[in-house]
């Protein structure tokens, strides 16, 4: 796993697609961007994929973090100003995606939110409990990652290697960073008026079997706020649904007519060739 030491950056896949729309993925609490790898083969059929990687010791606030993401996107667009951008945020990244989108509502052609952790607000005791996590000894975080695994993912739906990778990734995040990101979730807020200015298509994906956060309730809330949103429910999935072997994000986008026409046509040409 690459070490990101200085500032947020984009990880790029092996297969670059300079003529395709830009697909920006904002990761969960781990912040590595590495856990998207099981989805990149499908997404690269039609997208030029970038995954955000946040330094393990990054303690910047929402404003600075969202500004960093926008700067990275604009650097990518310098080479092609006409390139369309799809913004996708999962869990913690779903909160960051909302912050990024409301800062530059006209920049994104489509927005995808997957089990957004803005649902943290729907469980008040999470916020209360997170205020006391600084009292937990350091060595408990490593053990706690293992105990948290069944809540974070539907383990029976994830391959053994991906379960191990998920646990390994969770254990790489320093406790100080975990506490900081929990504080960010506890303080997260976006005004409804700001969300209502997002007039592009938004796809809200919720796991019905999410044991970590009330993602289904949050997606139902957001679909009533965003003016052009559609909700998709994954009936058997857990919180970390993109790691599940039966989940293909690109096929979900395709099945819900979420892609621009030229993107769908590009996919058909790839299949024929």
C-alpha positions as CSV (number, residue, x, y, z in Angstrom):
1,X,0.0,0.0,0.0
2,X,1.5,3.3,-1.0
3,X,2.5,5.7,1.8
4,X,0.9,9.2,1.4
5,X,2.9,11.4,3.6
6,X,2.4,15.1,2.7
7,X,-1.0,16.0,1.4
8,X,-4.0,14.4,-0.3
9,X,-3.4,13.0,-3.8
10,X,-5.1,11.0,-6.4
11,X,-4.2,7.3,-7.0
12,X,-4.3,6.4,-10.6
13,X,-5.1,2.9,-12.0
14,X,-2.9,1.0,-14.4
15,X,-5.2,1.6,-17.2
16,X,-5.5,5.3,-18.0
17,X,-8.5,6.5,-20.1
18,X,-7.7,10.1,-21.1
19,X,-10.7,10.4,-23.5
20,X,-13.2,9.1,-20.9
21,X,-15.1,11.0,-18.2
22,X,-13.2,11.5,-15.0
23,X,-14.5,9.3,-12.1
24,X,-13.4,10.7,-8.7
25,X,-13.8,8.3,-5.8
26,X,-13.6,9.6,-2.2
27,X,-13.0,6.8,0.3
28,X,-14.3,5.9,3.7
29,X,-12.6,6.4,7.1
30,X,-9.5,4.6,6.1
31,X,-8.8,7.4,3.6
32,X,-6.4,5.2,1.5
33,X,-8.4,4.9,-1.7
34,X,-7.0,1.3,-2.0
35,X,-10.3,-0.5,-1.3
36,X,-11.8,0.6,-4.6
37,X,-9.5,-1.8,-6.4
38,X,-12.2,-4.5,-6.7
39,X,-14.4,-2.1,-8.7
40,X,-11.8,-0.5,-10.9
41,X,-11.9,-3.1,-13.7
42,X,-15.6,-2.5,-14.2
43,X,-15.3,1.3,-13.9
44,X,-12.4,1.6,-16.3
45,X,-14.6,0.3,-19.2
46,X,-16.0,3.8,-19.4
47,X,-14.2,6.1,-17.0
48,X,-10.8,7.6,-16.2
49,X,-10.7,6.6,-12.6
50,X,-9.0,8.5,-9.7
51,X,-9.2,7.5,-6.0
52,X,-8.4,10.0,-3.3
53,X,-5.7,9.1,-0.8
54,X,-5.5,11.1,2.4
55,X,-2.3,11.1,4.5
56,X,-2.7,8.8,7.6
57,X,-1.8,11.7,9.8
58,X,-4.0,14.3,8.1
59,X,-5.9,16.4,10.6
60,X,-7.4,19.1,8.3
61,X,-11.0,20.2,8.6
62,X,-13.8,19.7,6.1
63,X,-13.2,23.1,4.4
64,X,-9.5,22.4,3.8
65,X,-10.1,18.8,2.8
66,X,-12.8,19.7,0.3
67,X,-10.6,22.5,-1.1
68,X,-7.8,20.0,-1.6
69,X,-10.0,17.7,-3.5
70,X,-11.3,20.5,-5.8
71,X,-7.7,21.6,-6.5
72,X,-6.7,18.0,-7.5
73,X,-9.7,17.8,-9.8
74,X,-8.9,21.1,-11.5
75,X,-5.3,19.9,-12.0
76,X,-6.7,16.9,-13.8
77,X,-9.0,19.1,-15.9
78,X,-6.2,21.4,-16.9
79,X,-5.3,19.0,-19.8
80,X,-8.9,18.7,-20.9
81,X,-11.3,21.4,-19.9
82,X,-14.2,19.7,-21.7
83,X,-13.9,16.5,-19.7
84,X,-17.0,15.7,-17.6
85,X,-16.6,14.6,-14.0
86,X,-18.5,12.0,-12.0
87,X,-18.0,12.4,-8.2
88,X,-18.5,9.3,-6.0
89,X,-18.2,9.3,-2.2
90,X,-18.5,6.3,0.1
91,X,-19.2,6.5,3.9
92,X,-16.8,9.2,5.2
93,X,-16.2,10.0,1.6
94,X,-20.0,10.5,1.1
95,X,-19.8,13.4,3.6
96,X,-16.7,14.8,1.8
97,X,-18.4,14.5,-1.5
98,X,-21.3,16.6,-0.3
99,X,-18.9,19.3,0.9
100,X,-17.1,19.2,-2.4
101,X,-20.2,19.3,-4.5
102,X,-21.8,22.2,-2.7
103,X,-18.6,24.2,-3.1
104,X,-18.6,23.7,-6.9
105,X,-22.1,22.6,-7.9
106,X,-21.5,23.2,-11.6
107,X,-18.4,21.1,-11.8
108,X,-19.9,17.7,-11.6
109,X,-22.0,15.9,-14.3
110,X,-23.2,13.2,-11.9
111,X,-22.8,12.6,-8.1
112,X,-22.9,9.2,-6.4
113,X,-23.3,8.8,-2.6
114,X,-22.8,5.3,-1.2
115,X,-23.9,4.7,2.5
116,X,-23.0,8.3,3.3
117,X,-21.7,8.7,6.8
118,X,-23.8,11.9,7.3
119,X,-26.1,9.2,8.8
120,X,-23.8,9.5,11.9
121,X,-26.1,12.3,13.0
122,X,-29.1,9.9,13.1
123,X,-27.5,8.0,16.0
124,X,-26.9,10.7,18.7
125,X,-25.3,8.2,21.0
126,X,-22.5,7.7,18.4
127,X,-21.6,11.4,18.7
128,X,-21.8,11.2,22.5
129,X,-19.6,8.1,22.7
130,X,-17.1,9.4,20.2
131,X,-16.3,12.3,22.6
132,X,-14.8,9.7,25.1
133,X,-12.7,7.6,22.7
134,X,-9.6,9.7,23.5
135,X,-9.7,7.9,26.9
136,X,-9.2,4.5,25.2
137,X,-5.6,3.2,25.4
138,X,-3.7,3.1,22.0
139,X,-3.4,-0.7,21.9
140,X,-7.2,-1.2,22.1
141,X,-7.6,0.3,18.6
142,X,-5.8,-2.6,17.0
143,X,-8.0,-5.2,18.8
144,X,-11.1,-3.0,18.2
145,X,-10.6,-3.1,14.4
146,X,-11.1,-6.9,14.5
147,X,-14.3,-6.5,16.6
148,X,-15.6,-3.8,14.3
149,X,-15.2,-5.9,11.2
150,X,-18.7,-7.7,11.4
151,X,-20.4,-4.3,11.7
152,X,-18.4,-2.7,8.9
153,X,-19.0,-5.5,6.3
154,X,-21.2,-8.5,5.5
155,X,-18.3,-10.9,5.8
156,X,-20.0,-13.8,4.1
157,X,-20.3,-11.7,0.9
158,X,-16.6,-10.7,0.8
159,X,-13.7,-12.9,-0.2
160,X,-11.1,-14.0,2.4
161,X,-8.4,-11.9,0.8
162,X,-10.6,-8.8,0.8
163,X,-11.5,-9.4,4.4
164,X,-7.9,-9.5,5.3
165,X,-7.1,-6.4,3.2
166,X,-10.0,-4.5,4.9
167,X,-8.7,-5.4,8.4
168,X,-5.1,-4.5,7.4
169,X,-6.3,-1.2,6.1
170,X,-8.3,-0.4,9.2
171,X,-5.2,-1.1,11.3
172,X,-3.0,1.3,9.4
173,X,-5.0,4.4,10.5
174,X,-3.5,5.9,13.6
175,X,-5.8,6.3,16.6
176,X,-5.3,10.1,16.5
177,X,-6.6,10.2,13.0
178,X,-9.5,7.9,13.8
179,X,-10.5,10.3,16.6
180,X,-10.1,13.3,14.3
181,X,-12.3,11.8,11.6
182,X,-14.9,10.9,14.2
183,X,-14.9,14.5,15.3
184,X,-15.4,15.6,11.7
185,X,-18.4,13.2,11.4
186,X,-19.9,14.5,14.7
187,X,-19.6,18.1,13.5
188,X,-20.6,17.4,9.8
189,X,-23.4,19.7,8.5
190,X,-24.5,20.8,5.1
191,X,-27.5,23.1,4.8
192,X,-30.5,21.8,2.9
193,X,-30.5,24.9,0.7
194,X,-27.0,24.0,-0.4
195,X,-27.9,20.5,-1.3
196,X,-31.0,21.8,-3.2
197,X,-28.6,23.7,-5.5
198,X,-27.2,20.3,-6.8
199,X,-29.5,20.0,-9.8
200,X,-27.5,17.3,-11.6
201,X,-28.4,13.6,-11.3
202,X,-27.5,12.1,-8.0
203,X,-27.6,8.4,-7.3
204,X,-28.0,7.4,-3.6
205,X,-27.0,3.9,-2.8
206,X,-27.9,2.3,0.5
207,X,-27.1,-1.1,2.1
208,X,-30.2,-2.4,3.8
209,X,-28.1,-4.7,6.0
210,X,-25.8,-1.9,7.1
211,X,-25.0,-2.7,10.8
212,X,-22.7,0.2,11.3
213,X,-24.8,3.2,10.3
214,X,-28.5,3.8,9.4
215,X,-27.6,4.3,5.8
216,X,-31.1,3.5,4.5
217,X,-32.7,6.2,6.6
218,X,-30.1,8.7,5.5
219,X,-30.5,8.0,1.9
220,X,-34.3,8.3,2.2
221,X,-33.7,11.7,3.9
222,X,-31.4,12.9,1.1
223,X,-33.6,11.7,-1.7
224,X,-36.3,14.1,-0.4
225,X,-33.9,17.0,-0.4
226,X,-31.9,16.7,-3.6
227,X,-33.9,17.9,-6.6
228,X,-32.8,15.2,-9.0
229,X,-32.0,12.1,-7.0
230,X,-32.7,8.4,-7.3
231,X,-32.3,5.8,-4.6
232,X,-31.0,2.3,-5.0
233,X,-31.2,-0.2,-2.1
234,X,-28.8,-3.2,-1.9
235,X,-31.0,-5.6,0.1
236,X,-28.3,-7.9,1.5
237,X,-25.3,-5.7,1.6
238,X,-23.3,-4.4,4.5
239,X,-21.7,-1.0,5.0
240,X,-18.6,-1.7,3.0
241,X,-20.6,-2.9,0.0
242,X,-18.1,-2.1,-2.7
243,X,-15.9,-5.0,-1.4
244,X,-18.6,-7.5,-1.9
245,X,-18.0,-10.0,-4.7
246,X,-21.6,-9.7,-6.0
247,X,-21.6,-5.9,-6.2
248,X,-20.5,-4.2,-9.4
249,X,-20.7,-0.4,-9.2
250,X,-20.5,0.1,-12.9
251,X,-23.4,-2.4,-13.6
252,X,-25.5,-0.5,-10.9
253,X,-24.9,2.8,-12.8
254,X,-25.7,1.1,-16.1
255,X,-28.9,-0.6,-14.8
256,X,-30.2,2.7,-13.4
257,X,-29.6,4.7,-16.6
258,X,-27.2,6.9,-14.7
259,X,-24.6,7.2,-17.4
260,X,-24.5,9.7,-20.2
261,X,-25.4,8.4,-23.5
262,X,-21.9,8.6,-25.0
263,X,-20.6,6.7,-21.9
264,X,-23.0,3.8,-22.5
265,X,-22.2,3.7,-26.2
266,X,-18.5,3.5,-25.3
267,X,-19.2,0.5,-23.2
268,X,-21.0,-1.2,-26.0
269,X,-18.0,-0.6,-28.4
270,X,-15.7,-2.1,-25.8
271,X,-17.8,-5.3,-25.6
272,X,-17.9,-5.6,-29.4
273,X,-14.1,-5.2,-29.7
